[in-house]
């Protein structure tokens, strides 16, 4: 009987170890890099945009700076509320700049994650994190991507990890929130962007026209639940 019991216990322990190994192998890591600004090649993954495309006078740049042995992305520029007198566009607002990633090769699947995290060193302004997904909301059948936006504050002076739950991203159309119950499909992400405008959002945040600058170390997906 004791031999049978010993064999049974050994079998149970082996099964537990096998199950534990299989579960750990199946569960994705708790964090996943999306962008890492540790290479000068990183800027090639992004393009800049601003109100200057429509007659505004704002400007922006994205560079990789080196401090010691550490590389960081630096998104900076100037927000202007002025409009060029030669503009052919009848724009009603200016004072915005952004950096948008080039489209991913296929889709970036974040279905196993619940938050976006960014390690930044800011200037006290409010920034906008945008996630672009496969188009099925705004103009089905068209090439334009769906956009989902969330605001976060980039405190001045120190490095800060901004964590934004995916369910805080709201569906938008040309910068305006869509007043409808819509849900993002995190498995079909095609790109991201980071932008800033002169209006600001958070109470106490720096706002208005003028210079802006935010350093970016990395952007990750997190599984916090």
C-alpha positions as CSV (number, residue, x, y, z in Angstrom):
1,X,0.0,0.0,0.0
2,X,2.8,2.4,0.9
3,X,4.4,1.8,-2.5
4,X,1.2,2.5,-4.3
5,X,0.7,5.7,-2.3
6,X,4.2,6.8,-3.1
7,X,3.7,6.2,-6.8
8,X,0.4,8.1,-6.6
9,X,2.0,11.1,-4.9
10,X,4.9,11.1,-7.4
11,X,2.3,11.0,-10.2
12,X,0.4,13.9,-8.7
13,X,3.6,16.0,-8.2
14,X,4.6,15.4,-11.8
15,X,1.2,16.4,-13.0
16,X,1.3,19.6,-10.9
17,X,4.7,20.5,-12.3
18,X,3.6,19.9,-15.9
19,X,0.4,22.0,-15.3
20,X,2.5,24.8,-13.7
21,X,4.9,24.8,-16.6
22,X,2.1,24.9,-19.2
23,X,0.3,27.7,-17.5
24,X,3.4,29.8,-17.2
25,X,4.2,29.2,-20.8
26,X,0.7,30.2,-21.9
27,X,0.3,33.4,-19.8
28,X,1.9,36.4,-21.6
29,X,4.5,38.6,-19.8
30,X,3.1,41.4,-17.6
31,X,4.6,44.0,-19.8
32,X,5.4,44.4,-23.5
33,X,7.6,47.0,-25.2
34,X,5.8,48.9,-28.0
35,X,8.5,51.6,-28.6
36,X,11.9,52.0,-27.0
37,X,13.7,55.2,-27.6
38,X,17.2,53.7,-27.1
39,X,18.4,54.0,-30.7
40,X,18.8,56.8,-33.2
41,X,16.9,54.6,-35.7
42,X,13.8,55.0,-33.5
43,X,12.9,58.4,-35.1
44,X,12.5,56.7,-38.4
45,X,9.4,54.9,-37.0
46,X,7.6,58.3,-36.6
47,X,6.5,61.3,-38.6
48,X,5.6,64.7,-37.3
49,X,2.5,66.8,-37.9
50,X,1.2,70.2,-36.7
51,X,-1.3,72.9,-37.6
52,X,1.3,74.2,-40.0
53,X,-0.1,71.7,-42.6
54,X,-3.3,73.8,-42.5
55,X,-1.9,77.3,-42.3
56,X,-0.9,77.4,-38.6
57,X,2.5,78.4,-37.3
58,X,3.3,75.7,-34.8
59,X,6.4,73.6,-35.2
60,X,7.8,70.4,-33.8
61,X,10.8,68.1,-33.9
62,X,11.7,64.6,-32.7
63,X,15.3,63.8,-31.9
64,X,17.3,61.2,-29.9
65,X,19.4,62.8,-27.3
66,X,22.4,61.2,-25.6
67,X,23.3,61.8,-21.9
68,X,26.2,59.7,-20.9
69,X,25.4,56.2,-22.2
70,X,21.7,56.7,-22.2
71,X,19.6,57.6,-25.2
72,X,16.1,59.3,-25.0
73,X,13.6,60.6,-27.4
74,X,12.9,64.3,-27.2
75,X,9.6,65.6,-28.7
76,X,9.7,69.4,-28.6
77,X,8.6,72.5,-30.5
78,X,6.5,75.6,-30.2
79,X,2.7,76.0,-30.1
80,X,1.4,79.1,-31.8
81,X,-2.2,80.3,-32.0
82,X,-1.4,82.5,-35.1
83,X,-2.5,81.6,-38.6
84,X,-0.6,82.4,-41.8
85,X,-2.3,85.1,-43.8
86,X,-1.6,83.1,-46.9
87,X,-3.4,80.0,-45.7
88,X,-5.8,78.4,-48.2
89,X,-7.5,76.5,-45.4
90,X,-10.3,78.0,-43.4
91,X,-9.1,76.6,-40.0
92,X,-10.9,77.6,-36.8
93,X,-8.2,76.5,-34.4
94,X,-4.4,76.1,-34.2
95,X,-1.8,75.5,-31.6
96,X,-1.2,71.7,-31.9
97,X,1.7,69.4,-32.7
98,X,2.1,65.6,-32.7
99,X,4.3,62.7,-33.5
100,X,2.6,59.7,-35.1
101,X,4.1,56.2,-35.6
102,X,4.2,54.7,-39.1
103,X,1.8,51.9,-39.5
104,X,2.8,48.7,-37.9
105,X,3.6,45.8,-40.2
106,X,0.3,44.0,-39.7
107,X,-1.4,44.5,-36.3
108,X,-0.1,45.0,-32.8
109,X,-2.0,42.7,-30.5
110,X,-2.7,44.1,-27.0
111,X,-5.6,41.8,-26.2
112,X,-3.8,40.4,-23.2
113,X,-3.0,43.8,-21.7
114,X,-5.1,46.5,-20.0
115,X,-3.0,49.6,-19.8
116,X,-0.5,51.7,-21.7
117,X,2.5,53.0,-19.8
118,X,5.0,55.8,-20.9
119,X,8.2,56.8,-19.1
120,X,8.4,60.5,-19.7
121,X,10.1,63.7,-18.4
122,X,7.8,66.6,-19.2
123,X,7.2,70.3,-18.9
124,X,4.0,70.4,-16.9
125,X,1.8,70.3,-20.0
126,X,-1.0,67.9,-20.7
127,X,-0.3,65.5,-23.5
128,X,-2.6,63.3,-25.6
129,X,-2.0,59.6,-26.2
130,X,-3.7,58.2,-29.2
131,X,-4.2,54.6,-30.3
132,X,-5.2,53.8,-33.9
133,X,-7.1,50.7,-34.7
134,X,-8.4,49.0,-37.8
135,X,-11.2,51.1,-39.2
136,X,-14.7,49.8,-38.4
137,X,-16.3,52.7,-36.5
138,X,-15.8,56.1,-38.3
139,X,-15.8,55.2,-42.0
140,X,-16.1,51.5,-42.7
141,X,-14.5,50.6,-46.0
142,X,-12.3,53.7,-46.0
143,X,-8.5,53.8,-45.3
144,X,-8.8,56.1,-42.4
145,X,-8.0,54.5,-39.0
146,X,-10.1,54.7,-35.9
147,X,-8.6,56.9,-33.2
148,X,-8.9,56.5,-29.4
149,X,-7.5,59.2,-27.2
150,X,-6.7,59.7,-23.6
151,X,-5.0,62.7,-21.8
152,X,-2.2,62.5,-19.3
153,X,-0.1,65.1,-17.4
154,X,3.7,65.1,-17.9
155,X,5.1,66.6,-14.7
156,X,8.0,69.0,-15.0
157,X,11.5,68.0,-13.9
158,X,11.5,64.4,-13.0
159,X,11.0,61.1,-14.8
160,X,7.4,59.9,-14.4
161,X,5.6,56.7,-15.5
162,X,2.2,57.6,-16.9
163,X,-0.2,54.6,-16.8
164,X,-3.4,54.9,-18.8
165,X,-6.0,52.0,-18.7
166,X,-7.2,51.1,-22.2
167,X,-10.8,51.6,-21.1
168,X,-9.9,55.3,-20.6
169,X,-9.3,55.8,-24.3
170,X,-12.3,57.4,-25.9
171,X,-13.3,57.1,-29.6
172,X,-12.7,60.3,-31.5
173,X,-13.3,61.8,-34.9
174,X,-11.0,64.6,-36.0
175,X,-10.2,65.5,-32.4
176,X,-13.8,65.3,-31.2
177,X,-15.2,62.6,-28.9
178,X,-17.8,60.4,-30.5
179,X,-20.9,60.4,-28.4
180,X,-21.7,56.6,-28.7
181,X,-21.0,53.4,-26.8
182,X,-18.1,52.0,-28.7
183,X,-15.4,49.5,-27.6
184,X,-11.8,49.4,-28.8
185,X,-10.5,46.2,-30.3
186,X,-7.0,46.0,-28.7
187,X,-6.0,43.1,-30.9
188,X,-6.1,45.2,-34.1
189,X,-3.8,48.2,-33.3
190,X,-2.2,49.7,-36.3
191,X,-0.3,52.7,-34.8
192,X,0.0,55.3,-32.0
193,X,0.7,59.0,-31.6
194,X,1.6,61.5,-28.9
195,X,0.4,65.1,-29.3
196,X,0.0,68.4,-27.4
197,X,-2.2,71.4,-27.9
198,X,-2.2,74.9,-26.4
199,X,-5.6,74.4,-24.7
200,X,-4.4,71.9,-22.1
201,X,-6.8,69.7,-20.1
202,X,-5.7,69.2,-16.5
203,X,-6.3,71.8,-13.8
204,X,-3.0,73.4,-13.0
205,X,-1.2,72.1,-16.1
206,X,0.8,74.5,-18.2
207,X,-1.2,75.7,-21.1
208,X,-1.3,78.3,-23.8
209,X,1.0,79.1,-26.7
210,X,4.8,78.7,-26.2
211,X,7.5,76.1,-26.2
212,X,6.9,72.5,-25.2
213,X,9.2,69.6,-24.6
214,X,8.8,66.0,-23.3
215,X,11.5,63.3,-23.1
216,X,10.4,59.8,-23.8
217,X,12.2,56.7,-22.6
218,X,9.8,54.0,-23.6
219,X,6.2,53.1,-24.3
220,X,4.9,49.7,-23.0
221,X,1.7,47.7,-22.7
222,X,0.9,46.5,-19.2
223,X,-1.2,43.7,-17.7
224,X,-2.1,44.9,-14.3
225,X,-5.1,42.7,-13.6
